[in-house]
């Protein structure tokens, strides 16, 4: 078995805010990320697929097909968007890096051209990265 990773980037804005919290609680929990008009990030997404190397192609997964799936199903829907308002697959969740990565996992898991999705990593800032792992 082998893993193959495709990297994509997108830029988006969000606001971390829980409508069930008071203003003071939101301020305490989310601090600067609770800014009422939001703020932006340049996100880096890494999608890792695991599987055997197909003898006919030498590929685990055709990276061109994987790229097209990620761009169509994720990047086109989040790039230059406001993640609290514009993205159907994030409806009703607080768009933390954790929740964005989980939602991307759900979008991609059934759409991987071959092999199996094993990791979605999302870098929100230079120093902050989250990863969802799953698979068999
Ligand atoms: Ni943020």
Backbone and ligand atoms as CSV (ligand in chain L), in Angstrom:
chain,resi,resn,atom,element,x,y,z
A,1,UNK,N,N,0.847,-1.200,0.000
A,1,UNK,CA,C,0.000,0.000,0.000
A,1,UNK,C,C,0.881,1.247,0.000
A,2,UNK,N,N,0.331,2.294,-0.556
A,2,UNK,CA,C,1.094,3.534,-0.681
A,2,UNK,C,C,0.122,4.691,-0.549
A,3,UNK,N,N,0.623,5.849,-0.112
A,3,UNK,CA,C,-0.243,7.025,-0.072
A,3,UNK,C,C,0.213,8.049,-1.099
A,4,UNK,N,N,-0.756,8.784,-1.601
A,4,UNK,CA,C,-0.521,9.855,-2.570
A,4,UNK,C,C,-1.264,11.088,-2.061
A,5,UNK,N,N,-0.614,12.245,-2.132
A,5,UNK,CA,C,-1.221,13.460,-1.575
A,5,UNK,C,C,-1.312,14.554,-2.625
A,6,UNK,N,N,-2.465,15.163,-2.708
A,6,UNK,CA,C,-2.667,16.316,-3.573
A,6,UNK,C,C,-2.869,17.563,-2.708
A,7,UNK,N,N,-2.152,18.637,-3.041
A,7,UNK,CA,C,-2.264,19.895,-2.309
A,7,UNK,C,C,-3.032,20.904,-3.150
A,8,UNK,N,N,-3.939,21.607,-2.516
A,8,UNK,CA,C,-4.654,22.708,-3.160
A,8,UNK,C,C,-4.701,23.868,-2.175
A,9,UNK,N,N,-4.945,25.063,-2.660
A,9,UNK,CA,C,-5.044,26.227,-1.776
A,9,UNK,C,C,-6.332,26.989,-2.071
A,10,UNK,N,N,-6.810,27.689,-1.073
A,10,UNK,CA,C,-7.941,28.602,-1.280
A,10,UNK,C,C,-7.870,29.728,-0.253
A,11,UNK,N,N,-8.538,30.811,-0.580
A,11,UNK,CA,C,-8.616,31.958,0.322
A,11,UNK,C,C,-10.075,32.163,0.686
A,12,UNK,N,N,-10.333,32.370,1.955
A,12,UNK,CA,C,-11.720,32.534,2.377
A,12,UNK,C,C,-11.772,33.327,3.667
A,13,UNK,N,N,-12.959,33.879,3.953
A,13,UNK,CA,C,-13.147,34.572,5.219
A,13,UNK,C,C,-14.112,33.787,6.103
A,14,UNK,N,N,-14.023,34.040,7.380
A,14,UNK,CA,C,-14.947,33.415,8.321
A,14,UNK,C,C,-15.026,34.247,9.597
A,15,UNK,N,N,-16.014,33.896,10.392
A,15,UNK,CA,C,-16.118,34.451,11.743
A,15,UNK,C,C,-16.421,33.292,12.679
A,16,UNK,N,N,-15.649,33.183,13.755
A,16,UNK,CA,C,-15.935,32.151,14.744
A,16,UNK,C,C,-16.883,32.736,15.785
A,17,UNK,N,N,-18.054,32.127,15.859
A,17,UNK,CA,C,-19.154,32.695,16.628
A,17,UNK,C,C,-20.155,31.598,16.900
A,18,UNK,N,N,-20.560,31.454,18.142
A,18,UNK,CA,C,-21.602,30.485,18.481
A,18,UNK,C,C,-22.855,31.263,18.874
A,19,UNK,N,N,-23.931,31.158,18.089
A,19,UNK,CA,C,-25.128,31.945,18.374
A,19,UNK,C,C,-25.754,31.603,19.733
A,20,UNK,N,N,-25.406,30.435,20.296
A,20,UNK,CA,C,-25.940,30.049,21.604
A,20,UNK,C,C,-25.189,30.728,22.745
A,21,UNK,N,N,-24.020,31.320,22.442
A,21,UNK,CA,C,-23.240,32.014,23.467
A,21,UNK,C,C,-23.673,33.472,23.561
A,22,UNK,N,N,-23.449,34.070,24.729
A,22,UNK,CA,C,-23.599,35.525,24.871
A,22,UNK,C,C,-22.436,36.198,24.145
A,23,UNK,N,N,-22.572,37.508,23.925
A,23,UNK,CA,C,-21.470,38.260,23.305
A,23,UNK,C,C,-20.185,38.097,24.117
A,24,UNK,N,N,-20.333,38.132,25.462
A,24,UNK,CA,C,-19.143,38.012,26.319
A,24,UNK,C,C,-18.502,36.631,26.190
A,25,UNK,N,N,-19.327,35.592,26.119
A,25,UNK,CA,C,-18.785,34.234,25.939
A,25,UNK,C,C,-18.097,34.094,24.586
A,26,UNK,N,N,-18.724,34.617,23.531
A,26,UNK,CA,C,-18.099,34.557,22.210
A,26,UNK,C,C,-16.752,35.257,22.212
A,27,UNK,N,N,-16.729,36.412,22.858
A,27,UNK,CA,C,-15.492,37.180,22.955
A,27,UNK,C,C,-14.419,36.385,23.718
A,28,UNK,N,N,-14.850,35.742,24.809
A,28,UNK,CA,C,-13.899,35.004,25.650
A,28,UNK,C,C,-13.356,33.778,24.924
A,29,UNK,N,N,-14.236,33.066,24.213
A,29,UNK,CA,C,-13.820,31.806,23.573
A,29,UNK,C,C,-13.078,32.077,22.272
A,30,UNK,N,N,-13.594,32.978,21.455
A,30,UNK,CA,C,-13.080,33.111,20.088
A,30,UNK,C,C,-12.175,34.323,19.882
A,31,UNK,N,N,-12.166,35.236,20.847
A,31,UNK,CA,C,-11.217,36.351,20.851
A,31,UNK,C,C,-11.215,37.088,19.507
A,32,UNK,N,N,-10.067,37.260,18.888
A,32,UNK,CA,C,-9.973,38.008,17.624
A,32,UNK,C,C,-10.789,37.366,16.504
A,33,UNK,N,N,-10.933,36.044,16.567
A,33,UNK,CA,C,-11.658,35.326,15.516
A,33,UNK,C,C,-13.157,35.597,15.555
A,34,UNK,N,N,-13.605,36.276,16.613
A,34,UNK,CA,C,-15.012,36.642,16.754
A,34,UNK,C,C,-15.309,38.020,16.154
A,35,UNK,N,N,-14.336,38.636,15.536
A,35,UNK,CA,C,-14.541,39.943,14.897
A,35,UNK,C,C,-15.836,39.946,14.084
A,36,UNK,N,N,-16.776,40.875,14.366
A,36,UNK,CA,C,-18.111,40.810,13.757
A,36,UNK,C,C,-18.111,40.745,12.229
A,37,UNK,N,N,-17.186,41.433,11.573
A,37,UNK,CA,C,-17.187,41.400,10.106
A,37,UNK,C,C,-16.258,40.351,9.520
A,38,UNK,N,N,-15.757,39.458,10.355
A,38,UNK,CA,C,-14.951,38.345,9.868
A,38,UNK,C,C,-13.505,38.729,9.614
A,39,UNK,N,N,-12.765,37.756,9.132
A,39,UNK,CA,C,-11.352,37.944,8.776
A,39,UNK,C,C,-10.995,36.810,7.836
A,40,UNK,N,N,-9.839,36.890,7.197
A,40,UNK,CA,C,-9.527,35.922,6.146
A,40,UNK,C,C,-8.300,35.081,6.427
A,41,UNK,N,N,-8.233,33.965,5.684
A,41,UNK,CA,C,-7.055,33.098,5.723
A,41,UNK,C,C,-6.727,32.616,4.319
A,42,UNK,N,N,-5.442,32.340,4.110
A,42,UNK,CA,C,-5.021,31.587,2.927
A,42,UNK,C,C,-4.822,30.149,3.371
A,43,UNK,N,N,-5.773,29.307,3.031
A,43,UNK,CA,C,-5.770,27.920,3.499
A,43,UNK,C,C,-4.968,27.030,2.554
A,44,UNK,N,N,-4.333,26.030,3.153
A,44,UNK,CA,C,-3.696,24.973,2.357
A,44,UNK,C,C,-4.356,23.654,2.720
A,45,UNK,N,N,-4.811,22.955,1.702
A,45,UNK,CA,C,-5.523,21.689,1.884
A,45,UNK,C,C,-4.672,20.562,1.303
A,46,UNK,N,N,-4.482,19.502,2.084
A,46,UNK,CA,C,-3.782,18.322,1.576
A,46,UNK,C,C,-4.690,17.115,1.730
A,47,UNK,N,N,-4.935,16.458,0.614
A,47,UNK,CA,C,-5.833,15.299,0.572
A,47,UNK,C,C,-4.990,14.069,0.257
A,48,UNK,N,N,-5.021,13.088,1.168
A,48,UNK,CA,C,-4.187,11.897,1.005
A,48,UNK,C,C,-5.047,10.662,0.766
A,49,UNK,N,N,-4.670,9.920,-0.274
A,49,UNK,CA,C,-5.383,8.716,-0.701
A,49,UNK,C,C,-4.423,7.538,-0.581
A,50,UNK,N,N,-4.942,6.413,-0.081
A,50,UNK,CA,C,-4.122,5.216,0.059
A,50,UNK,C,C,-4.669,4.096,-0.810
A,51,UNK,N,N,-3.779,3.300,-1.350
A,51,UNK,CA,C,-4.213,2.139,-2.122
A,51,UNK,C,C,-3.013,1.429,-2.711
A,52,UNK,N,N,-3.286,0.353,-3.417
A,52,UNK,CA,C,-2.200,-0.341,-4.108
A,52,UNK,C,C,-1.815,0.424,-5.379
A,53,UNK,N,N,-0.620,0.188,-5.858
A,53,UNK,CA,C,-0.207,0.758,-7.145
A,53,UNK,C,C,-0.780,-0.133,-8.251
A,54,UNK,N,N,-1.615,0.457,-9.109
A,54,UNK,CA,C,-2.210,-0.335,-10.194
A,54,UNK,C,C,-1.135,-0.726,-11.197
A,55,UNK,N,N,-1.028,-2.012,-11.517
A,55,UNK,CA,C,0.048,-2.439,-12.412
A,55,UNK,C,C,-0.049,-1.824,-13.806
A,56,UNK,N,N,-1.259,-1.557,-14.283
A,56,UNK,CA,C,-1.418,-1.028,-15.645
A,56,UNK,C,C,-0.990,0.426,-15.770
A,57,UNK,N,N,-1.192,1.207,-14.686
A,57,UNK,CA,C,-0.912,2.643,-14.763
A,57,UNK,C,C,0.301,3.060,-13.944
A,58,UNK,N,N,0.657,2.284,-12.948
A,58,UNK,CA,C,1.683,2.715,-12.006
A,58,UNK,C,C,1.173,3.749,-11.021
A,59,UNK,N,N,-0.134,3.987,-11.024
A,59,UNK,CA,C,-0.736,4.990,-10.132
A,59,UNK,C,C,-1.497,4.325,-8.981
A,60,UNK,N,N,-1.512,4.984,-7.819
A,60,UNK,CA,C,-2.498,4.671,-6.776
A,60,UNK,C,C,-3.827,5.318,-7.173
A,61,UNK,N,N,-3.734,6.575,-7.559
A,61,UNK,CA,C,-4.900,7.314,-8.036
A,61,UNK,C,C,-4.388,8.283,-9.091
A,62,UNK,N,N,-5.173,8.475,-10.138
A,62,UNK,CA,C,-4.807,9.445,-11.177
A,62,UNK,C,C,-4.907,10.844,-10.556
A,63,UNK,N,N,-3.754,11.498,-10.384
A,63,UNK,CA,C,-3.750,12.790,-9.683
A,63,UNK,C,C,-4.504,13.867,-10.449
A,64,UNK,N,N,-4.592,13.723,-11.752
A,64,UNK,CA,C,-5.378,14.693,-12.529
A,64,UNK,C,C,-6.865,14.551,-12.175
A,65,UNK,N,N,-7.333,13.309,-12.068
A,65,UNK,CA,C,-8.735,13.091,-11.668
A,65,UNK,C,C,-8.970,13.532,-10.228
A,66,UNK,N,N,-8.015,13.235,-9.346
A,66,UNK,CA,C,-8.168,13.638,-7.940
A,66,UNK,C,C,-8.219,15.161,-7.838
A,67,UNK,N,N,-7.328,15.822,-8.560
A,67,UNK,CA,C,-7.313,17.297,-8.580
A,67,UNK,C,C,-8.661,17.843,-9.037
A,68,UNK,N,N,-9.208,17.252,-10.094
A,68,UNK,CA,C,-10.484,17.750,-10.624
A,68,UNK,C,C,-11.616,17.585,-9.607
A,69,UNK,N,N,-11.628,16.454,-8.906
A,69,UNK,CA,C,-12.665,16.233,-7.885
A,69,UNK,C,C,-12.526,17.260,-6.766
A,70,UNK,N,N,-11.297,17.469,-6.276
A,70,UNK,CA,C,-11.090,18.417,-5.168
A,70,UNK,C,C,-11.479,19.825,-5.608
A,71,UNK,N,N,-11.079,20.192,-6.814
A,71,UNK,CA,C,-11.384,21.555,-7.279
A,71,UNK,C,C,-12.875,21.762,-7.489
A,72,UNK,N,N,-13.532,20.760,-8.068
A,72,UNK,CA,C,-14.970,20.902,-8.359
A,72,UNK,C,C,-15.805,20.861,-7.084
A,73,UNK,N,N,-15.504,19.914,-6.199
A,73,UNK,CA,C,-16.373,19.669,-5.043
A,73,UNK,C,C,-16.038,20.550,-3.838
A,74,UNK,N,N,-14.795,21.040,-3.778
A,74,UNK,CA,C,-14.385,21.820,-2.598
A,74,UNK,C,C,-13.930,23.225,-2.988
A,75,UNK,N,N,-12.848,23.303,-3.755
A,75,UNK,CA,C,-12.211,24.610,-3.974
A,75,UNK,C,C,-13.171,25.604,-4.631
A,76,UNK,N,N,-13.891,25.163,-5.645
A,76,UNK,CA,C,-14.811,26.067,-6.346
A,76,UNK,C,C,-15.898,26.594,-5.410
A,77,UNK,N,N,-16.190,25.839,-4.341
A,77,UNK,CA,C,-17.265,26.235,-3.426
A,77,UNK,C,C,-16.790,27.096,-2.260
A,78,UNK,N,N,-15.483,27.097,-1.990
A,78,UNK,CA,C,-14.990,27.851,-0.825
A,78,UNK,C,C,-14.049,29.011,-1.179
A,79,UNK,N,N,-13.424,28.961,-2.352
A,79,UNK,CA,C,-12.416,29.973,-2.667
A,79,UNK,C,C,-13.068,31.345,-2.857
A,80,UNK,N,N,-12.535,32.344,-2.144
A,80,UNK,CA,C,-13.061,33.713,-2.178
A,80,UNK,C,C,-14.508,33.789,-1.715
A,81,UNK,N,N,-14.845,32.925,-0.744
A,81,UNK,CA,C,-16.193,32.923,-0.179
A,81,UNK,C,C,-16.113,33.236,1.314
A,82,UNK,N,N,-17.292,33.571,1.862
A,82,UNK,CA,C,-17.409,33.714,3.312
A,82,UNK,C,C,-17.954,32.395,3.843
A,83,UNK,N,N,-17.156,31.710,4.643
A,83,UNK,CA,C,-17.485,30.337,5.030
A,83,UNK,C,C,-18.707,30.250,5.944
A,84,UNK,N,N,-19.079,31.348,6.605
A,84,UNK,CA,C,-20.293,31.326,7.434
A,84,UNK,C,C,-21.569,31.443,6.609
A,85,UNK,N,N,-21.451,31.966,5.402
A,85,UNK,CA,C,-22.667,32.313,4.662
A,85,UNK,C,C,-22.806,31.658,3.298
A,86,UNK,N,N,-21.703,31.364,2.643
A,86,UNK,CA,C,-21.750,31.049,1.205
A,86,UNK,C,C,-21.662,29.566,0.876
A,87,UNK,N,N,-21.371,28.711,1.845
A,87,UNK,CA,C,-20.976,27.343,1.509
A,87,UNK,C,C,-21.999,26.340,2.052
A,88,UNK,N,N,-22.685,25.676,1.135
A,88,UNK,CA,C,-23.760,24.754,1.526
A,88,UNK,C,C,-23.244,23.669,2.477
A,89,UNK,N,N,-22.053,23.100,2.185
A,89,UNK,CA,C,-21.597,21.982,3.014
A,89,UNK,C,C,-21.071,22.412,4.397
A,90,UNK,N,N,-21.054,23.736,4.646
A,90,UNK,CA,C,-20.683,24.222,5.983
A,90,UNK,C,C,-21.879,24.827,6.729
A,91,UNK,N,N,-23.045,24.670,6.157
A,91,UNK,CA,C,-24.244,25.253,6.746
A,91,UNK,C,C,-24.437,24.758,8.183
A,92,UNK,N,N,-24.598,25.692,9.120
A,92,UNK,CA,C,-24.930,25.298,10.485
A,92,UNK,C,C,-23.746,24.891,11.356
A,93,UNK,N,N,-22.525,24.961,10.834
A,93,UNK,CA,C,-21.375,24.637,11.689
A,93,UNK,C,C,-20.518,25.889,11.901
A,94,UNK,N,N,-19.838,25.958,13.024
A,94,UNK,CA,C,-18.878,27.039,13.270
A,94,UNK,C,C,-17.650,26.725,12.423
A,95,UNK,N,N,-17.267,27.608,11.490
A,95,UNK,CA,C,-16.221,27.241,10.523
A,95,UNK,C,C,-14.800,27.344,11.071
A,96,UNK,N,N,-14.550,26.583,12.135
A,96,UNK,CA,C,-13.176,26.402,12.601
A,96,UNK,C,C,-12.437,25.522,11.592
A,97,UNK,N,N,-11.127,25.511,11.668
A,97,UNK,CA,C,-10.349,24.627,10.790
A,97,UNK,C,C,-10.792,23.172,10.984
A,98,UNK,N,N,-11.056,22.797,12.229
A,98,UNK,CA,C,-11.492,21.425,12.516
A,98,UNK,C,C,-12.781,21.093,11.760
A,99,UNK,N,N,-13.777,21.976,11.889
A,99,UNK,CA,C,-15.065,21.698,11.244
A,99,UNK,C,C,-14.979,21.772,9.724
A,100,UNK,N,N,-14.144,22.661,9.201
A,100,UNK,CA,C,-13.973,22.737,7.751
A,100,UNK,C,C,-13.354,21.435,7.243
A,101,UNK,N,N,-12.324,20.957,7.935
A,101,UNK,CA,C,-11.660,19.713,7.513
A,101,UNK,C,C,-12.622,18.520,7.573
A,102,UNK,N,N,-13.424,18.446,8.645
A,102,UNK,CA,C,-14.409,17.354,8.754
A,102,UNK,C,C,-15.416,17.409,7.617
A,103,UNK,N,N,-15.880,18.615,7.297
A,103,UNK,CA,C,-16.864,18.760,6.219
A,103,UNK,C,C,-16.247,18.385,4.877
A,104,UNK,N,N,-15.000,18.769,4.661
A,104,UNK,CA,C,-14.323,18.417,3.407
A,104,UNK,C,C,-14.154,16.895,3.321
A,105,UNK,N,N,-13.822,16.278,4.442
A,105,UNK,CA,C,-13.722,14.809,4.458
A,105,UNK,C,C,-15.045,14.194,3.977
A,106,UNK,N,N,-16.156,14.663,4.530
A,106,UNK,CA,C,-17.467,14.084,4.166
A,106,UNK,C,C,-17.768,14.297,2.685
A,107,UNK,N,N,-17.387,15.449,2.173
A,107,UNK,CA,C,-17.625,15.733,0.749
A,107,UNK,C,C,-16.793,14.800,-0.131
A,108,UNK,N,N,-15.547,14.577,0.252
A,108,UNK,CA,C,-14.620,13.855,-0.637
A,108,UNK,C,C,-14.640,12.333,-0.474
A,109,UNK,N,N,-14.998,11.837,0.697
A,109,UNK,CA,C,-14.792,10.411,1.005
A,109,UNK,C,C,-15.397,9.483,-0.046
A,110,UNK,N,N,-16.589,9.824,-0.528
A,110,UNK,CA,C,-17.271,8.942,-1.481
A,110,UNK,C,C,-16.934,9.281,-2.930
A,111,UNK,N,N,-16.055,10.260,-3.121
A,111,UNK,CA,C,-15.822,10.736,-4.487
A,111,UNK,C,C,-14.380,10.523,-4.950
A,112,UNK,N,N,-13.610,9.756,-4.196
A,112,UNK,CA,C,-12.210,9.516,-4.558
A,112,UNK,C,C,-12.184,8.568,-5.762
A,113,UNK,N,N,-11.497,8.931,-6.847
A,113,UNK,CA,C,-11.558,8.141,-8.088
A,113,UNK,C,C,-11.066,6.700,-7.920
A,114,UNK,N,N,-9.979,6.484,-7.160
A,114,UNK,CA,C,-9.566,5.126,-6.821
A,114,UNK,C,C,-8.730,5.193,-5.558
A,115,UNK,N,N,-8.595,4.057,-4.860
A,115,UNK,CA,C,-7.974,4.080,-3.548
A,115,UNK,C,C,-8.973,4.600,-2.527
A,116,UNK,N,N,-8.457,4.920,-1.348
A,116,UNK,CA,C,-9.331,5.296,-0.236
A,116,UNK,C,C,-8.806,6.554,0.420
A,117,UNK,N,N,-9.711,7.465,0.739
A,117,UNK,CA,C,-9.319,8.680,1.457
A,117,UNK,C,C,-8.832,8.299,2.853
A,118,UNK,N,N,-7.633,8.733,3.226
A,118,UNK,CA,C,-7.133,8.422,4.573
A,118,UNK,C,C,-6.812,9.670,5.403
A,119,UNK,N,N,-6.662,10.819,4.754
A,119,UNK,CA,C,-6.335,12.021,5.528
A,119,UNK,C,C,-6.754,13.284,4.786
A,120,UNK,N,N,-7.309,14.217,5.547
A,120,UNK,CA,C,-7.538,15.581,5.064
A,120,UNK,C,C,-6.832,16.499,6.047
A,121,UNK,N,N,-5.829,17.192,5.566
A,121,UNK,CA,C,-5.085,18.153,6.404
A,121,UNK,C,C,-5.422,19.559,5.940
A,122,UNK,N,N,-5.658,20.446,6.886
A,122,UNK,CA,C,-5.976,21.822,6.543
A,122,UNK,C,C,-5.097,22.750,7.357
A,123,UNK,N,N,-4.272,23.523,6.648
A,123,UNK,CA,C,-3.422,24.516,7.317
A,123,UNK,C,C,-4.125,25.866,7.227
A,124,UNK,N,N,-4.420,26.425,8.381
A,124,UNK,CA,C,-5.144,27.696,8.413
A,124,UNK,C,C,-4.187,28.881,8.528
A,125,UNK,N,N,-3.104,28.666,9.290
A,125,UNK,CA,C,-2.065,29.688,9.407
A,125,UNK,C,C,-0.717,28.985,9.341
A,126,UNK,N,N,0.312,29.777,9.318
A,126,UNK,CA,C,1.678,29.242,9.306
A,126,UNK,C,C,1.872,28.168,10.379
A,127,UNK,N,N,1.257,28.398,11.524
A,127,UNK,CA,C,1.538,27.546,12.686
A,127,UNK,C,C,0.413,26.603,13.087
A,128,UNK,N,N,-0.736,26.716,12.438
A,128,UNK,CA,C,-1.894,25.904,12.855
A,128,UNK,C,C,-2.368,24.985,11.745
A,129,UNK,N,N,-2.332,23.689,12.025
A,129,UNK,CA,C,-2.757,22.672,11.059
A,129,UNK,C,C,-3.681,21.693,11.774
A,130,UNK,N,N,-4.760,21.282,11.108
A,130,UNK,CA,C,-5.604,20.206,11.646
A,130,UNK,C,C,-5.612,19.061,10.656
A,131,UNK,N,N,-5.905,17.872,11.147
A,131,UNK,CA,C,-5.939,16.707,10.268
A,131,UNK,C,C,-7.058,15.777,10.699
A,132,UNK,N,N,-7.830,15.321,9.728
A,132,UNK,CA,C,-8.829,14.279,9.946
A,132,UNK,C,C,-8.255,13.006,9.358
A,133,UNK,N,N,-8.274,11.930,10.124
A,133,UNK,CA,C,-7.792,10.646,9.620
A,133,UNK,C,C,-8.888,9.617,9.735
A,134,UNK,N,N,-8.958,8.774,8.728
A,134,UNK,CA,C,-9.941,7.705,8.791
A,134,UNK,C,C,-9.530,6.609,7.869
A,135,UNK,N,N,-10.480,5.975,7.259
A,135,UNK,CA,C,-10.151,4.899,6.324
A,135,UNK,C,C,-10.744,3.611,6.830
A,136,UNK,N,N,-10.013,2.537,6.646
A,136,UNK,CA,C,-10.535,1.193,6.926
A,136,UNK,C,C,-10.952,1.050,8.395
L,1,NI,NI,NI,-9.706,32.619,11.499
